[in-house]
Amino acid sequence: MEAGIRAILNFAPTVLKIPAGIRIHHADFTSDLLSLAYYMDHDSDSDGAQQPVPTDDAEGAEQ
């Protein structure tokens, strides 16, 4: 793009049409927050210690 934009982080629940050569990542706070809450409730040791939360590969969310 003329302004030098090389990537977009999209928080809107819509698909964007972008020029070729621009990277885009779709962020969904609702599903990420639900996932975090789930792991906080279900991933603990018998002593109560929290386990690491797995992360998604950002490359799979690009279009």
C-alpha positions, 0 to 999 in steps of 0.5 A, a space after each residue: 500500500 502507498 502508506 507502507 502498511 504491511 500487515 493488519 490485525 483485524 478485531 472485527 468479526 468480518 472478512 476483509 478484502 485486502 490487496 495482495 502482499 498484505 498480511 492479515 491476522 484475525 483476532 477473536 477475543 471472545 473465543 480466546 477469553 473462553 479458552 483461557 477461562 476453560 484452561 484456568 478451570 480444568 488444567 490444574 495439578 493435584 496441588 492446585 498449580 496451573 499448567 501452561 496454556 497452549 497457544 494457537 499457531 497464528 499462521 493458520 488464521 491468515 487469509 
